[in-house]
Amino acid sequence: MASLWEYANPVKFIRTAETVLPWVSILATVTLVAGLVWGFFFTPDDYRQGSTVKIIYIHVPAALMAINVWFMMLVTSLVWLIRRHHVSALAAKAAAPVGAIMTVIALATGAIWGQPMWGTWWEWDPRLTSFLILFLFYLGYMALWEAIDNPDTAADLTAVLCIVGSVFAILSRYAVNFWNQGLHQGASLSLDKEENVADVFSTPLYISIAGFILLFIALVFLRTRTEIYKRRTKALLARERLG
Amino acid sequence: MMPDLGKYADAVLSSYVVSILLLVVLVVMSLRAAKKARAELQKLEDRRRG
Protein backbone atom coordinates (compact mmCIF):
# COMPACT_ATOMS: atom_id res chain seq x y z
CA MET A 1 0.00 0.00 0.00
CA ALA A 2 1.25 3.47 -0.86
CA SER A 3 2.47 5.58 2.02
CA LEU A 4 0.24 8.52 2.96
CA TRP A 5 3.24 10.81 2.54
CA GLU A 6 3.30 10.07 -1.19
CA TYR A 7 0.27 12.33 -1.50
CA ALA A 8 2.39 15.20 -0.23
CA ASN A 9 3.90 15.15 -3.71
CA PRO A 10 1.82 17.67 -5.73
CA VAL A 11 2.05 15.63 -8.94
CA LYS A 12 0.89 12.48 -7.16
CA PHE A 13 -1.90 14.45 -5.45
CA ILE A 14 -3.15 15.91 -8.74
CA ARG A 15 -3.10 12.50 -10.38
CA THR A 16 -5.09 11.01 -7.48
CA ALA A 17 -7.53 13.94 -7.55
CA GLU A 18 -8.15 13.43 -11.28
CA THR A 19 -9.07 9.79 -10.62
CA VAL A 20 -11.05 10.19 -7.41
CA LEU A 21 -12.88 13.48 -8.02
CA PRO A 22 -15.51 12.34 -10.56
CA TRP A 23 -16.52 9.33 -8.43
CA VAL A 24 -16.66 11.22 -5.14
CA SER A 25 -18.62 14.03 -6.80
CA ILE A 26 -21.24 11.63 -8.17
CA LEU A 27 -21.46 9.79 -4.85
CA ALA A 28 -21.75 13.08 -2.95
CA THR A 29 -24.56 14.34 -5.20
CA VAL A 30 -26.53 11.09 -5.01
CA THR A 31 -26.13 10.74 -1.22
CA LEU A 32 -26.89 14.39 -0.49
CA VAL A 33 -29.99 14.44 -2.70
CA ALA A 34 -31.17 11.11 -1.23
CA GLY A 35 -30.71 12.29 2.38
CA LEU A 36 -32.38 15.67 1.86
CA VAL A 37 -35.26 14.36 -0.29
CA TRP A 38 -35.94 11.53 2.18
CA GLY A 39 -35.77 13.91 5.13
CA PHE A 40 -37.90 16.62 3.56
CA PHE A 41 -40.58 14.56 1.81
CA PHE A 42 -40.78 11.21 3.56
CA THR A 43 -40.37 11.77 7.30
CA PRO A 44 -43.20 12.55 9.74
CA ASP A 45 -43.49 15.67 11.87
CA ASP A 46 -42.20 15.56 15.41
CA TYR A 47 -44.94 15.58 18.06
CA ARG A 48 -43.41 18.63 19.78
CA GLN A 49 -41.48 20.46 17.05
CA GLY A 50 -43.90 19.86 14.20
CA SER A 51 -42.46 20.13 10.69
CA THR A 52 -39.43 22.15 11.90
CA VAL A 53 -37.79 18.80 12.67
CA LYS A 54 -37.05 18.62 8.91
CA ILE A 55 -34.40 21.33 9.45
CA ILE A 56 -32.34 18.68 11.27
CA TYR A 57 -31.25 17.16 7.92
CA ILE A 58 -29.34 20.33 7.10
CA HIS A 59 -28.55 21.83 10.48
CA VAL A 60 -26.90 18.81 12.11
CA PRO A 61 -24.68 17.77 9.15
CA ALA A 62 -23.61 21.40 8.58
CA ALA A 63 -22.77 21.88 12.27
CA LEU A 64 -20.90 18.59 12.33
CA MET A 65 -18.90 19.61 9.28
CA ALA A 66 -18.20 23.12 10.63
CA ILE A 67 -16.41 21.59 13.62
CA ASN A 68 -14.73 18.67 11.88
CA VAL A 69 -13.45 20.72 8.93
CA TRP A 70 -11.56 22.79 11.49
CA PHE A 71 -10.07 19.60 12.94
CA MET A 72 -9.06 18.46 9.46
CA MET A 73 -7.38 21.87 9.05
CA LEU A 74 -5.68 21.39 12.42
CA VAL A 75 -4.24 18.01 11.37
CA THR A 76 -3.01 19.29 7.99
CA SER A 77 -1.61 22.44 9.64
CA LEU A 78 0.33 20.30 12.12
CA VAL A 79 1.65 18.19 9.24
CA TRP A 80 2.81 21.41 7.59
CA LEU A 81 4.48 22.69 10.76
CA ILE A 82 6.22 19.39 11.48
CA ARG A 83 6.99 17.96 8.03
CA ARG A 84 6.78 21.05 5.78
CA HIS A 85 4.63 19.36 3.12
CA HIS A 86 3.17 22.12 0.96
CA VAL A 87 0.14 20.09 -0.13
CA SER A 88 -1.02 19.74 3.48
CA ALA A 89 -0.84 23.53 4.02
CA LEU A 90 -2.74 24.06 0.76
CA ALA A 91 -5.35 21.47 1.78
CA ALA A 92 -6.00 23.43 4.98
CA LYS A 93 -6.31 26.63 2.96
CA ALA A 94 -8.67 24.90 0.50
CA ALA A 95 -10.88 23.53 3.28
CA ALA A 96 -11.40 26.84 5.12
CA PRO A 97 -14.10 28.38 2.84
CA VAL A 98 -15.99 25.08 2.91
CA GLY A 99 -15.90 25.08 6.71
CA ALA A 100 -16.94 28.73 6.81
CA ILE A 101 -19.97 28.06 4.60
CA MET A 102 -20.91 25.06 6.76
CA THR A 103 -20.73 27.29 9.84
CA VAL A 104 -22.95 29.92 8.17
CA ILE A 105 -25.48 27.22 7.25
CA ALA A 106 -25.45 25.87 10.82
CA LEU A 107 -25.88 29.36 12.30
CA ALA A 108 -28.58 30.41 9.81
CA THR A 109 -30.66 27.25 10.05
CA GLY A 110 -30.19 27.27 13.84
CA ALA A 111 -31.57 30.82 14.01
CA ILE A 112 -34.47 29.99 11.67
CA TRP A 113 -35.25 26.87 13.74
CA GLY A 114 -34.78 28.68 17.04
CA GLN A 115 -37.27 31.43 16.31
CA PRO A 116 -40.43 29.27 16.37
CA MET A 117 -39.09 26.81 18.98
CA TRP A 118 -37.34 29.10 21.48
CA GLY A 119 -39.10 32.34 20.57
CA THR A 120 -35.81 33.99 19.60
CA TRP A 121 -33.44 34.04 16.63
CA TRP A 122 -30.38 34.25 18.81
CA GLU A 123 -29.30 33.69 22.40
CA TRP A 124 -25.83 34.11 23.91
CA ASP A 125 -25.92 30.45 24.78
CA PRO A 126 -22.53 28.66 25.17
CA ARG A 127 -22.88 26.53 22.04
CA LEU A 128 -24.25 29.30 19.83
CA THR A 129 -21.63 31.77 21.02
CA SER A 130 -18.72 29.36 20.51
CA PHE A 131 -20.05 28.62 17.03
CA LEU A 132 -20.13 32.32 16.20
CA ILE A 133 -16.53 32.66 17.43
CA LEU A 134 -15.57 29.63 15.32
CA PHE A 135 -17.04 31.41 12.29
CA LEU A 136 -14.97 34.51 13.10
CA PHE A 137 -11.89 32.28 13.30
CA TYR A 138 -12.69 30.93 9.83
CA LEU A 139 -12.92 34.50 8.50
CA GLY A 140 -9.67 35.46 10.24
CA TYR A 141 -7.93 32.35 8.90
CA MET A 142 -8.94 33.10 5.29
CA ALA A 143 -8.07 36.78 5.66
CA LEU A 144 -4.61 35.90 7.00
CA TRP A 145 -3.87 33.69 3.98
CA GLU A 146 -4.82 36.58 1.67
CA ALA A 147 -2.93 39.21 3.66
CA ILE A 148 0.52 37.59 3.49
CA ASP A 149 2.40 37.42 0.21
CA ASN A 150 4.94 34.75 1.10
CA PRO A 151 3.05 31.42 1.00
CA ASP A 152 5.33 29.69 3.53
CA THR A 153 4.96 32.51 6.05
CA ALA A 154 1.20 32.53 5.44
CA ALA A 155 1.09 28.76 6.00
CA ASP A 156 3.08 29.12 9.25
CA LEU A 157 0.92 31.90 10.70
CA THR A 158 -2.40 30.38 9.64
CA ALA A 159 -1.30 27.04 11.15
CA VAL A 160 -0.74 28.78 14.49
CA LEU A 161 -4.14 30.51 14.20
CA CYS A 162 -5.69 27.13 13.45
CA ILE A 163 -4.22 25.64 16.64
CA VAL A 164 -5.60 28.56 18.70
CA GLY A 165 -9.02 28.31 17.01
CA SER A 166 -9.23 24.62 17.84
CA VAL A 167 -10.20 25.61 21.38
CA PHE A 168 -13.42 27.08 20.00
CA ALA A 169 -14.00 24.12 17.71
CA ILE A 170 -13.87 21.89 20.82
CA LEU A 171 -16.10 24.31 22.74
CA SER A 172 -18.62 24.32 19.86
CA ARG A 173 -18.90 20.56 20.21
CA TYR A 174 -18.81 20.20 23.99
CA ALA A 175 -20.16 23.53 25.28
CA VAL A 176 -23.47 21.89 26.16
CA ASN A 177 -21.64 19.33 28.30
CA PHE A 178 -19.21 21.82 29.88
CA TRP A 179 -21.87 24.34 30.88
CA ASN A 180 -25.17 22.75 31.61
CA GLN A 181 -27.08 25.87 30.65
CA GLY A 182 -28.42 27.64 27.60
CA LEU A 183 -31.17 26.87 25.13
CA HIS A 184 -29.38 24.45 22.86
CA GLN A 185 -30.05 20.77 23.44
CA GLY A 186 -27.39 18.07 23.68
CA ALA A 187 -26.22 15.93 20.77
CA SER A 188 -29.01 14.65 18.48
CA LEU A 189 -27.09 11.50 17.60
CA SER A 190 -25.84 9.19 20.29
CA LEU A 191 -24.80 5.56 20.67
CA ASP A 192 -27.18 5.52 23.62
CA LYS A 193 -30.53 4.36 22.19
CA GLU A 194 -32.40 6.42 24.80
CA GLU A 195 -30.70 9.67 23.80
CA ASN A 196 -30.56 9.10 20.04
CA VAL A 197 -33.29 10.51 17.80
CA ALA A 198 -35.85 7.92 16.60
CA ASP A 199 -34.85 5.68 13.66
CA VAL A 200 -37.46 7.28 11.40
CA PHE A 201 -35.47 10.52 11.70
CA SER A 202 -31.95 9.15 12.18
CA THR A 203 -31.69 7.02 9.00
CA PRO A 204 -32.13 9.92 6.53
CA LEU A 205 -30.03 12.04 8.88
CA TYR A 206 -27.10 9.60 8.61
CA ILE A 207 -27.47 9.62 4.80
CA SER A 208 -27.50 13.41 4.77
CA ILE A 209 -24.38 13.49 6.98
CA ALA A 210 -22.65 11.08 4.58
CA GLY A 211 -23.62 13.40 1.71
CA PHE A 212 -22.14 16.44 3.45
CA ILE A 213 -18.92 14.52 4.21
CA LEU A 214 -18.58 13.33 0.60
CA LEU A 215 -19.29 16.84 -0.70
CA PHE A 216 -16.54 18.14 1.57
CA ILE A 217 -14.07 15.50 0.32
CA ALA A 218 -14.89 16.35 -3.30
CA LEU A 219 -14.51 20.08 -2.68
CA VAL A 220 -11.23 19.66 -0.82
CA PHE A 221 -9.77 17.60 -3.66
CA LEU A 222 -10.95 20.17 -6.20
CA ARG A 223 -9.88 23.25 -4.23
CA THR A 224 -6.50 21.80 -3.16
CA ARG A 225 -5.74 20.99 -6.80
CA THR A 226 -6.65 24.60 -7.65
CA GLU A 227 -4.28 25.87 -4.95
CA ILE A 228 -1.48 23.67 -6.34
CA TYR A 229 -2.08 25.11 -9.83
CA LYS A 230 -2.03 28.66 -8.46
CA ARG A 231 1.16 28.04 -6.54
CA ARG A 232 2.86 26.53 -9.60
CA THR A 233 1.72 29.53 -11.72
CA LYS A 234 3.13 31.93 -9.15
CA ALA A 235 6.44 30.05 -9.06
CA LEU A 236 6.73 30.05 -12.88
CA LEU A 237 5.97 33.77 -13.08
CA ALA A 238 8.61 34.48 -10.43
CA ARG A 239 11.13 32.41 -12.40
CA GLU A 240 10.25 34.33 -15.58
CA ARG A 241 10.76 37.65 -13.85
CA LEU A 242 14.20 36.57 -12.60
CA GLY A 243 15.55 35.55 -15.88
CA MET B 1 -46.10 15.46 -3.31
CA MET B 2 -45.30 18.55 -1.23
CA PRO B 3 -45.59 17.70 2.47
CA ASP B 4 -47.93 19.77 4.61
CA LEU B 5 -45.54 21.88 6.66
CA GLY B 6 -48.30 23.67 8.55
CA LYS B 7 -47.55 26.90 10.36
CA TYR B 8 -43.77 26.28 10.17
CA ALA B 9 -43.65 26.19 6.36
CA ASP B 10 -41.71 29.49 6.16
CA ALA B 11 -39.06 28.31 8.61
CA VAL B 12 -38.55 24.92 6.97
CA LEU B 13 -38.57 26.19 3.39
CA SER B 14 -36.28 29.15 4.07
CA SER B 15 -33.79 26.82 5.83
CA TYR B 16 -33.62 24.57 2.79
CA VAL B 17 -33.51 27.41 0.27
CA VAL B 18 -30.75 29.34 2.08
CA SER B 19 -28.63 26.22 2.65
CA ILE B 20 -28.97 24.80 -0.86
CA LEU B 21 -28.24 28.22 -2.33
CA LEU B 22 -25.06 28.56 -0.23
CA LEU B 23 -23.89 25.07 -1.20
CA VAL B 24 -24.54 25.74 -4.90
CA VAL B 25 -22.63 29.05 -4.72
CA LEU B 26 -19.72 27.26 -3.01
CA VAL B 27 -19.60 24.50 -5.65
CA VAL B 28 -19.92 26.92 -8.59
CA MET B 29 -17.23 29.24 -7.23
CA SER B 30 -14.90 26.29 -6.59
CA LEU B 31 -15.42 24.98 -10.15
CA ARG B 32 -14.87 28.41 -11.70
CA ALA B 33 -11.69 28.97 -9.66
CA ALA B 34 -10.43 25.51 -10.68
CA LYS B 35 -11.06 26.20 -14.35
CA LYS B 36 -9.40 29.62 -14.18
CA ALA B 37 -6.31 28.34 -12.32
CA ARG B 38 -5.87 25.44 -14.73
CA ALA B 39 -6.20 27.72 -17.79
CA GLU B 40 -3.67 30.21 -16.43
CA LEU B 41 -1.11 27.50 -15.68
CA GLN B 42 -1.67 25.89 -19.06
CA LYS B 43 -1.17 29.22 -20.83
CA LEU B 44 2.05 29.88 -18.95
CA GLU B 45 3.43 26.40 -19.60
CA ASP B 46 2.56 26.68 -23.31
CA ARG B 47 4.37 30.02 -23.47
CA ARG B 48 7.45 28.53 -21.79
CA ARG B 49 7.50 25.65 -24.24
CA GLY B 50 7.39 28.24 -27.01
HADDOCK unambig.tbl for C-alpha pairs under 7 A between the chains (distance, minus, plus):
assign (segid A and resid 41 and name CA) (segid B and resid 2 and name CA) 6.89 0.50 0.50
assign (segid A and resid 41 and name CA) (segid B and resid 3 and name CA) 5.95 0.50 0.50
assign (segid A and resid 51 and name CA) (segid B and resid 5 and name CA) 5.36 0.50 0.50
assign (segid A and resid 51 and name CA) (segid B and resid 8 and name CA) 6.31 0.50 0.50
assign (segid A and resid 52 and name CA) (segid B and resid 8 and name CA) 6.24 0.50 0.50
assign (segid A and resid 52 and name CA) (segid B and resid 12 and name CA) 5.73 0.50 0.50
assign (segid A and resid 54 and name CA) (segid B and resid 12 and name CA) 6.76 0.50 0.50
assign (segid A and resid 55 and name CA) (segid B and resid 12 and name CA) 6.02 0.50 0.50
assign (segid A and resid 55 and name CA) (segid B and resid 15 and name CA) 6.61 0.50 0.50
assign (segid A and resid 105 and name CA) (segid B and resid 19 and name CA) 5.67 0.50 0.50
assign (segid A and resid 109 and name CA) (segid B and resid 15 and name CA) 5.27 0.50 0.50
assign (segid A and resid 112 and name CA) (segid B and resid 11 and name CA) 5.77 0.50 0.50
assign (segid A and resid 112 and name CA) (segid B and resid 15 and name CA) 6.68 0.50 0.50
assign (segid A and resid 113 and name CA) (segid B and resid 11 and name CA) 6.55 0.50 0.50
assign (segid A and resid 222 and name CA) (segid B and resid 34 and name CA) 6.99 0.50 0.50
assign (segid A and resid 223 and name CA) (segid B and resid 30 and name CA) 6.33 0.50 0.50
assign (segid A and resid 223 and name CA) (segid B and resid 34 and name CA) 6.86 0.50 0.50
assign (segid A and resid 226 and name CA) (segid B and resid 33 and name CA) 6.97 0.50 0.50
assign (segid A and resid 226 and name CA) (segid B and resid 34 and name CA) 4.93 0.50 0.50
assign (segid A and resid 226 and name CA) (segid B and resid 37 and name CA) 5.99 0.50 0.50
assign (segid A and resid 229 and name CA) (segid B and resid 37 and name CA) 5.87 0.50 0.50
assign (segid A and resid 229 and name CA) (segid B and resid 38 and name CA) 6.20 0.50 0.50
assign (segid A and resid 229 and name CA) (segid B and resid 41 and name CA) 6.39 0.50 0.50
assign (segid A and resid 230 and name CA) (segid B and resid 37 and name CA) 5.77 0.50 0.50
assign (segid A and resid 233 and name CA) (segid B and resid 41 and name CA) 5.27 0.50 0.50
